[in-house]
Amino acid sequence: MSNRETIRHFDRRDVLRAGAGLLVVATASGCGFFETDPDSAKGAGQKGKEAPSLKARVEKGKLPEVGKRLPQQPLVVKPLEETGVYGGTWHSAMITQEDVGWLRFSLGYEPLVRWAPEWEGVTKTKLLPNVCEKYEVLDGGKEFVFHLRKGLKWSDGKPVTAEDFDFAFTDYNVDRDLHAYGIYELWLSKSGKPARFEAVDDHTVKYVYEEPKPGFLEEIAGVSGVLMFLPKHYLKQFHPKYNKNANAVAKKAGSADWINHMPIVTESWNNPKMPTVNAWIPRNAVTKGSQVVCDRNPYYWKTDPDGSQLPYIDKVIVDVLQEVEVEVLKISNGDLDMQLYQFGTVRNKPVISRNRSKGGYRLIEVEPDAANTMIIGFNQTHPDKKKRAVYANKDFRIGLSHAINRQKIIETVFAGQGRPWQAGPNPGNELYNEELGTQYTEYSVAKANEYLDKAGFTKRNGDGIRLTKDGDPVAFTVLVVSDSADQVDAMDMIRTDWRKVGVDATVSRVAETLYWERVEAGKSEAATWDCNNFDVRTGSGGNHYYLPNNPRGSSRFGGEWAKWYMREGKDGEEPPARIREQLELFDEMRATFDPDEALRIAQQVLEITKEEFYYIGISTPPKDYGIAKTSLGNVPKSFSGAAFHMAPGPSNTSTYFFKAKA
């Protein structure tokens, strides 16, 4: 399998609807589930070395003393504002049982290496040791060595050792039975062979590739599916290498076989029996009940500067909701303590803002991850040669761009937030390019007509519609996903703008499944979507907005070119020379380990994007937002919404605390 064929796309907005039953829970020691008062109201500095609820268990002989639960070198975390106090329950919410991303980002952000709290872009943000005590990059990026924390323990008290890393790599990530359709590219050298894993000793592991592996550290700094270490002592019962009855175990649990069962039991939010290193551990599976209830991990391996074991908060309760509207109501009523994502739209902001005093919360600013509210792609590899000639005419696309009254769309659809912008990395991004973003965004009927005339469409029919050289009207259909209300509204306005300059567009609102069926088949004439930023390090994610590197993502403007690229000339259609040059630069960027050099090459890639003008964009996205109770300390005033950063995880949620009442 070609490495190019393993590109995957992660989008936190993709949540499915699922049912939720009832969950009956009983409290353990410590605060009640619906309390937010700390165990101690004496303030910082007098809280002791562990939570009172854990201290009580130690005194009863049910738990080792805190010094024996922590590693030799705990990770000392400096709180954002102040040292906290123990106690309370963090109330949160997720939209359907599929919204596991919120659990991973808020409660389970404990990768081997972690992003620094302040996001400066994927090439500039520091990568810090987390589960590992330190790490080394050797031989120009071919070898990665991780030194583990001695005495680090799983939530069941068992030690974390190199065996857990060996199991994750050998028996999970590169097990060909588990990955019959191909091993994930992260684990492979260019030859297609897996990296060489070596357990140097009980607390040192290394991964060795045949050539430098750009993006390796950046990707393992996430928690969206990359499993670097797994509790072998628990999971080996599900693997036939260690248990000949693994299939029987899987079938008893309701799975077809061990291969189907392993991905289920290795997801801690689906399987609360699996030991973790997270600050809070679930008491029930996300698929079981209307809430996910989590208790503090007594073996959590981080402390504050006073040497007090984290987390400060005793419990977390995450309500499983079916509708965003219910989440908005809960926020407005003050039922949720800290929340990001899903609800933070322009449409919901008035009611969220209006109820701040009643709900006792403040707004958190979230820099959007998207690069544009809406882009329009014309199919330049359309099977109809005449249509292709129209859509591939750059002057035609420039003319249509100038014809759009973007400011009116911004005021009408996006509540006045944002500015006219093409498909380009947004302001604040490390690849921000003002010329790319602003070219052809001026609203000018005169310029629109000038470029459409230049494109060769000077004659018109009796209805005022421009004609091609063959006498056909310049008319086409634009596909819009019917659930994308903002894009539907914007496209209706754009259709009117284009009609004024003699171009006839029909807007077709379709279900997303039908949309992709037509677009991926190369049958669309024009289609809308939103736009993400360019990914310098892994070469996946949003790069297909900027060049034809992915047959699905690029199919709105150049699907046949993308097939040619992905399948190394064995399929699709060879693109023009300048686009081939762009794809070669893209490959060079992906093979470049030095982040500064990779950034320089990425800038060259985007210069060609600017020249080719693949997409017509509308505007920069409105700022997102979240909420936090005013009584909740150490929560940042703002976050980055960058998918790579996985907010709020890097802000050290284990240091969040409820302030003592006066």
Buried (B, 14 or more C-beta within 10 A) or exposed (E): EEBBEBBEBEEBEEBEEBEBEEBEEEBEBBBEBEBBBBBBEEBBEEBBBBBBBBBBBBEEEEBBEBEEBBBEEBBEBEBBEBBBBBBBBBBBBBBBBBBBBBBBBBBBBBBBBBBBBBBBBBBEBEBBBBBBBEBEBEEEBBBBBBBBBBBBBBBBEBBBBBBBBBBBBBBBBBBEEBBEEBBBBBBBBEEEEBBEBBBEEEBBBBBBBEBBBBBBBBBBBBBBEBBBBBBBBBBBEBBBEEBEEBBEBBBEEEBEBBBBBBBBBBBBBBBBEBBBBBBBBBBBBBBBBBBBBBBBBBBBBBBBEEBBBBBBBBBBBBBBBBEBEBBBBBBBEBBBBBBBBBBBBBEBBEEBEEBBEEBBBBBBBBBBBBBBBBBBBBBBBBEEEEBBBBBBBBBBBBBBBBBBBBBEBBEEBBBEBBEBBBBBBBEBBBBBBEEBBBBBBEBBEEBBBBBBBBBBBEEEBEEEBBBBEEEBBBBBBBBBBBEBEBBBBBBBBBBEBBBEBBBBBEBBBBEEEEBBEBBBEBBBBBBBBBBBBBBBBBBBBBBBBBBBBBBBBBBBBBBBBBBBBBBEEEEBEEBEEEBBBBBEBBBBBBBBBEBEBBBEBBBBBBBBBBEBBBBBBBBBBBBBBBBBBEBBBBBBEBBBBBBBBBBBBBBBBBBBBBBBEE
